[in-house]
Amino acid sequence: MTTPATLAVTKGHGTQNDFVLLDDRTGTLELDADLVRALADRRAGVGGDGVIRVVRSADLPEGAAVLAADPAAEWFMDYRNADGSLAQMCGNGVRVFVRFLEHLGLADLSDGARLAIGTRAGVRYVTRVVEGYAVDMGVWHLPGGEAARTAGHDALVSAAGLVGERPALSVDMGNPHTVVALASDAELDALDLTRAPAVTPVPPEGTNVELVVPLGEEATPDGVVGHVRMRVHERGVGETRSCGTGACAAALAVATWAGSGAPSVWRVDVPGGTVTVTMLDGDRVELAGPAELVAHGEVDVAALVRGATL
């Protein structure tokens, strides 16, 4: 693998969760943590919450399990957090990844097709919908099991601007989440998420922390829809304008707290917009929302890395 002198990049976002996108369909780019950090740097680089590389599943060690699960998952979303660390999954990132594949002519969902995408959390299936794209995010579960479901929590969270420790519920979306319910918009707005919330017990691989305000339910022509507002601190990134897996975790936690009569569809408001979370049969969940590509350009790699080290 090599690092070229210049690198073609695309900037995209899903509800303002933004990414630097790379076309590496030949599998020749050496994408190390230093290059990821430099690309994601908002002052010396392109800027983003993470870096997403288009690569064939067959060209990555992680791709073997993906292709065994579904040989149609030709393309793998190689997602890295802004700090250079690997991430299992990114719900907003999958939508932007598919939008990028369509831009490159590597996929076409215009005829209602369902596209299989490889990720470190397994195969994800994407279709085009009115909002943009809908992603079957796979099976979710509560790491704390039935004890956590019954108690409504299995962790404690403290955060700057929040009075006292608060009970929280762990949700696994292929990546780890810890969801905290707040009483009001005022509590949510008062949070200082420039510092990572403290979680007890400390998750061994870190966790995304979602702070949510349940906003009730509303009747629509298609049935009752739940509504929540959320902010999120993502591991390896910091506060982001949106988090797709986090929106799913937030809706699932609130539905768990609400009990058996909870709606199966939830509208989740994040600082960058709104996404829709739908609970499917078999403990699966779907995320729907927009995906935009906003710029295409070329990076001088030497200048990029030099600027990042100053």
C-alpha positions in Angstrom: 0.0 0.0 0.0 1.1 3.6 -0.6 0.3 7.1 0.3 0.1 9.3 -2.8 1.4 12.9 -3.1 -2.1 14.1 -3.7 -5.4 12.6 -2.5 -8.9 13.1 -4.0 -11.4 13.8 -1.2 -15.1 14.4 -0.9 -16.9 16.1 2.0 -20.3 14.8 3.0 -22.7 14.8 5.9 -25.8 13.2 7.3 -27.7 15.7 9.5 -24.4 17.5 9.9 -22.5 14.5 11.2 -19.7 15.1 8.7 -17.1 13.0 7.0 -14.1 13.0 4.7 -14.7 10.4 2.0 -12.0 8.5 0.1 -12.3 6.4 -3.0 -9.9 3.4 -2.6 -11.7 0.9 -4.8 -8.2 -0.5 -5.8 -7.3 -1.1 -2.2 -3.9 0.6 -2.5 -4.2 3.5 0.0 -2.2 3.3 3.2 -4.8 4.9 5.6 -3.0 5.1 9.0 -4.2 6.9 12.1 -1.9 9.9 11.4 -3.4 10.5 8.0 -7.0 10.1 9.4 -6.3 12.7 12.1 -4.8 15.1 9.6 -7.7 14.8 7.2 -10.3 15.2 10.0 -8.5 18.3 11.5 -10.9 21.2 11.2 -8.1 23.8 11.0 -5.2 22.2 9.2 -7.1 19.6 7.3 -10.4 19.0 5.5 -12.4 18.6 8.7 -14.8 16.0 9.8 -16.2 13.8 12.6 -14.5 10.9 10.9 -13.0 9.5 7.7 -14.8 6.9 5.5 -12.9 4.9 2.9 -14.6 3.0 0.0 -12.8 -0.3 -0.3 -13.8 -3.8 -1.5 -14.7 -6.2 1.3 -12.3 -8.7 -0.3 -9.4 -6.4 0.3 -9.8 -6.2 4.1 -9.3 -8.9 6.7 -12.6 -7.9 8.3 -14.3 -8.4 5.0 -14.1 -12.2 5.1 -16.8 -12.4 7.7 -18.9 -9.9 5.7 -18.7 -11.9 2.5 -19.4 -15.1 4.3 -22.6 -13.6 5.6 -23.6 -12.1 2.2 -21.4 -12.4 -0.9 -23.3 -9.4 -2.3 -21.6 -7.0 0.2 -18.9 -6.1 -2.3 -18.2 -2.7 -0.8 -16.9 -2.1 2.8 -17.4 1.1 4.8 -13.9 1.5 6.4 -14.8 4.0 9.0 -12.3 5.8 11.3 -13.1 8.2 14.1 -11.5 11.6 14.0 -8.8 10.5 16.5 -7.7 7.8 14.1 -9.3 4.9 16.0 -11.3 2.2 14.2 -15.1 2.3 14.6 -17.5 -0.7 14.2 -20.4 1.3 12.8 -21.8 4.7 12.0 -25.5 5.1 11.0 -25.1 8.5 9.4 -21.9 7.4 7.8 -23.6 4.4 6.1 -26.0 6.7 4.4 -23.3 9.1 3.2 -21.2 6.1 2.1 -24.0 4.9 -0.1 -24.6 8.4 -1.5 -20.8 8.5 -2.3 -21.0 5.0 -4.0 -23.9 6.3 -6.2 -21.8 9.4 -7.0 -18.9 7.2 -8.1 -21.2 5.0 -10.2 -20.5 2.0 -8.0 -24.1 1.5 -6.9 -27.6 2.5 -8.1 -30.6 2.4 -5.8 -32.9 4.3 -8.1 -35.0 1.2 -9.0 -35.9 0.4 -5.3 -32.9 -2.0 -5.0 -31.5 -3.0 -1.6 -27.8 -2.6 -1.3 -25.6 -4.8 1.0 -22.8 -2.9 2.7 -19.9 -4.4 4.7 -19.1 -2.8 8.1 -17.1 -4.0 11.2 -20.5 -4.6 12.8 -21.6 -6.9 10.0 -23.6 -6.5 6.8 -26.0 -3.5 6.7 -28.8 -3.1 4.1 -29.7 0.2 2.5 -32.6 1.4 0.4 -33.6 4.8 -0.9 -36.5 6.5 0.7 -38.1 10.0 0.6 -35.9 11.3 3.4 -32.8 10.0 1.7 -31.7 6.5 2.7 -33.0 3.9 5.1 -30.5 1.6 6.8 -31.4 -1.7 8.4 -29.0 -1.3 11.4 -29.1 -4.9 12.4 -29.8 -6.5 15.8 -29.6 -4.4 18.9 -29.5 -5.6 22.5 -29.2 -4.4 26.1 -25.7 -5.5 27.5 -27.3 -5.5 30.9 -30.0 -8.0 29.9 -33.3 -8.4 31.6 -32.0 -7.0 34.8 -31.2 -3.7 33.1 -34.5 -3.7 31.3 -36.4 -4.2 34.5 -34.4 -1.6 36.5 -34.3 0.8 33.6 -30.6 1.3 34.0 -27.2 -0.4 34.4 -24.8 2.5 34.7 -24.3 6.0 36.2 -23.3 9.1 34.2 -22.1 12.5 35.3 -21.4 15.4 32.9 -20.4 19.0 33.1 -23.4 21.2 33.6 -25.5 18.3 34.9 -26.4 18.2 38.6 -25.4 14.9 40.2 -24.9 11.4 38.7 -27.8 10.1 36.6 -28.9 6.5 36.0 -28.3 5.4 32.4 -29.1 2.4 30.2 -26.5 0.7 28.0 -27.5 -0.1 24.4 -25.4 -2.1 22.0 -25.9 -1.1 18.3 -22.8 -2.9 17.1 -21.0 -0.1 18.9 -21.5 0.8 22.6 -24.0 3.5 23.8 -25.0 4.8 27.2 -28.3 6.7 27.3 -29.4 9.2 30.0 -32.9 10.6 30.3 -33.2 14.3 31.2 -36.2 16.1 32.5 -36.2 19.2 30.3 -34.8 21.0 27.3 -33.2 23.4 29.8 -31.1 20.6 31.3 -30.1 19.4 27.8 -29.1 22.9 26.7 -27.0 23.5 29.9 -24.7 20.6 29.2 -21.0 21.2 28.5 -20.0 18.3 26.2 -16.6 19.7 25.4 -15.5 17.2 28.0 -16.4 13.5 27.9 -19.1 12.5 30.4 -17.9 10.0 33.1 -19.6 6.6 33.0 -19.6 4.1 35.9 -18.7 1.3 35.5 -16.1 2.4 33.0 -16.9 0.7 29.6 -13.8 -1.3 28.5 -13.9 0.0 24.9 -15.4 3.4 25.7 -18.9 4.4 24.8 -21.0 7.0 23.1 -23.1 8.9 25.6 -26.6 10.1 24.6 -28.4 12.7 26.7 -32.1 12.7 25.7 -35.3 14.5 26.5 -38.4 12.4 25.8 -41.0 14.7 24.2 -44.0 12.3 24.2 -46.0 10.9 21.4 -48.1 12.2 18.5 -50.8 10.8 16.2 -50.0 10.8 12.5 -51.8 9.4 9.5 -49.5 6.4 9.7 -49.9 5.8 13.4 -48.5 7.0 16.7 -44.9 8.3 16.6 -42.6 8.9 19.5 -40.5 12.0 19.7 -37.2 12.7 21.5 -34.5 15.3 21.5 -30.9 14.3 21.9 -27.3 15.5 22.2 -24.4 13.1 22.0 -20.7 12.8 23.0 -19.1 10.3 20.6 -16.0 8.3 21.8 -13.0 9.3 19.8 -14.6 12.5 18.5 -16.3 14.6 21.1 -19.8 16.2 20.7 -21.1 15.8 17.2 -24.1 17.4 15.5 -25.7 14.0 15.0 -25.0 10.3 15.6 -27.1 7.7 13.7 -26.4 4.7 16.0 -26.9 7.1 18.9 -30.3 8.2 17.6 -31.3 4.5 17.4 -29.9 3.9 20.9 -31.8 6.9 22.3 -35.1 5.8 20.7 -34.6 2.2 21.9 -33.8 3.3 25.5 -36.9 5.6 25.7 -39.1 2.9 24.3 -37.7 0.4 26.8 -38.5 2.8 29.6 -42.0 3.4 28.2 -42.8 -0.3 28.2 -44.8 -2.6 26.0 -47.2 0.1 24.7 -44.4 2.3 23.3 -44.5 3.3 19.6 -42.4 1.5 17.1 -41.5 4.6 15.2 -39.6 7.5 16.7 -38.6 10.9 15.4 -35.2 11.9 16.9 -34.2 15.6 16.8 -30.4 16.2 16.9 -28.6 19.5 16.6 -28.0 18.8 12.9 -31.6 17.9 11.9 -34.0 15.0 12.4 -33.8 11.2 11.7 -36.5 8.5 11.9 -35.9 5.3 13.9 -38.2 2.3 13.2 -38.2 -0.8 15.3 -38.4 -4.0 13.2 -39.2 -7.6 13.9 -36.4 -9.7 15.4 -34.9 -7.0 17.5 -33.7 -5.1 14.5 -33.9 -1.4 13.9 -34.0 0.9 10.9 -32.6 4.4 10.6 -33.8 6.8 7.9 -32.5 10.3 7.1 -30.7 12.5 4.5 -27.2 12.2 3.1 -25.4 15.0 1.3 -22.2 15.4 -0.6 -21.1 19.1 -0.5 -17.6 19.3 -1.9 -15.0 17.5 -4.0 -11.3 18.4 -4.0 -7.7 17.4 -3.9 -5.4 17.4 -0.9 -1.6 17.9 -0.9 -0.7 15.1 1.5 2.7 16.4 2.5 1.3 19.8 3.4 -1.6 18.2 5.2 0.6 16.1 7.5 3.0 18.9 8.0 0.2 21.3 9.0 -1.2 18.7 11.4 2.2 18.3 13.2 2.8 22.1 13.8 
